[in-house]
Amino acid sequence: MVPQGSDRLSQGDPADAVFYIQKGKVKITVVSEQRKEAVVAILGTNEFFGEGCLTGQALRIATVATMTDSVIVRLEKAAIVRVIHQEPAFSEMFIAHLVGRAIRVEADLVDQLFNSSEKRLARLLLLLANFGKEGKPEPIIAKSARRRLRR
C-alpha cells in the first residue's frame, strides 16, 4: 500500500520500469526549467504509467504522486517486454490502454485549442467525477468543437 501524497517516481529518475495501478489514483506532473508545474494526467485503478521506458526513454519526464491510498505494482522493463511478447491477452489489453491514453491526450489538446476556459473547466470537472462511465472517465468534447473540427 502506497499512502496518499507519496511520490511513486520523480522527474529525472531512471526510467527502468512500468507501473500498474491495482487500486487508487495518481497525479502525473511535470516541472519546467522555470519551476512551473503542470498536471498532465490523473490516472486510476487498472491503468499504467511509466511506459516511456519501453521506447528507450532513459529518464522519467514526470513525477507521479498518489492522490489516494493506492496499490501500485512495479513491472521491470525486461519482465513487461517478455510478457508483451509471450502473452497475447496481456498485449491486447496493454495496447488498448496505450491507444486509450493517446485518444484522451488528443481530446485534451482539442479541448485546449478550441474551447473557452469555462468549457475546459466544466469538461475537467466531469472527467474527474467519472461522468458517463462507472469507474472510468469518459472524454467529452463540446459540440462547438466538433463542428469546428468537421469544417
VENPE-V324272 format. One record per residue. RES is the residue in three letters. SS is DSSP state (H for helix, E for strand, C for the rest). Layout:
[[RES;SS] [RES;SS]]
This chain:
[[MET;C] [VAL;E] [PRO;C] [GLN;C] [GLY;C] [SER;C] [ASP;E] [ARG;E] [LEU;E] [SER;C] [GLN;C] [GLY;C] [ASP;C] [PRO;E] [ALA;C] [ASP;C] [ALA;E] [VAL;E] [PHE;E] [TYR;E] [ILE;E] [GLN;E] [LYS;E] [GLY;C] [LYS;E] [VAL;E] [LYS;E] [ILE;E] [THR;E] [VAL;E] [VAL;E] [SER;C] [GLU;C] [GLN;C] [ARG;C] [LYS;C] [GLU;E] [ALA;E] [VAL;E] [VAL;E] [ALA;E] [ILE;E] [LEU;E] [GLY;E] [THR;C] [ASN;C] [GLU;E] [PHE;E] [PHE;E] [GLY;C] [GLU;H] [GLY;H] [CYS;H] [LEU;H] [THR;H] [GLY;C] [GLN;C] [ALA;C] [LEU;E] [ARG;C] [ILE;C] [ALA;C] [THR;E] [VAL;E] [ALA;E] [THR;E] [MET;C] [THR;C] [ASP;C] [SER;E] [VAL;E] [ILE;E] [VAL;E] [ARG;E] [LEU;E] [GLU;E] [LYS;H] [ALA;H] [ALA;H] [ILE;H] [VAL;H] [ARG;H] [VAL;H] [ILE;H] [HIS;H] [GLN;H] [GLU;C] [PRO;H] [ALA;H] [PHE;H] [SER;H] [GLU;H] [MET;H] [PHE;H] [ILE;H] [ALA;H] [HIS;H] [LEU;H] [VAL;H] [GLY;H] [ARG;H] [ALA;H] [ILE;H] [ARG;H] [VAL;H] [GLU;H] [ALA;H] [ASP;H] [LEU;H] [VAL;H] [ASP;H] [GLN;H] [LEU;H] [PHE;H] [ASN;C] [SER;C] [SER;H] [GLU;H] [LYS;H] [ARG;H] [LEU;H] [ALA;H] [ARG;H] [LEU;H] [LEU;H] [LEU;H] [LEU;H] [LEU;H] [ALA;C] [ASN;C] [PHE;C] [GLY;C] [LYS;C] [GLU;C] [GLY;C] [LYS;C] [PRO;C] [GLU;C] [PRO;C] [ILE;C] [ILE;C] [ALA;C] [LYS;H] [SER;H] [ALA;H] [ARG;H] [ARG;H] [ARG;H] [LEU;H] [ARG;H] [ARG;C]]
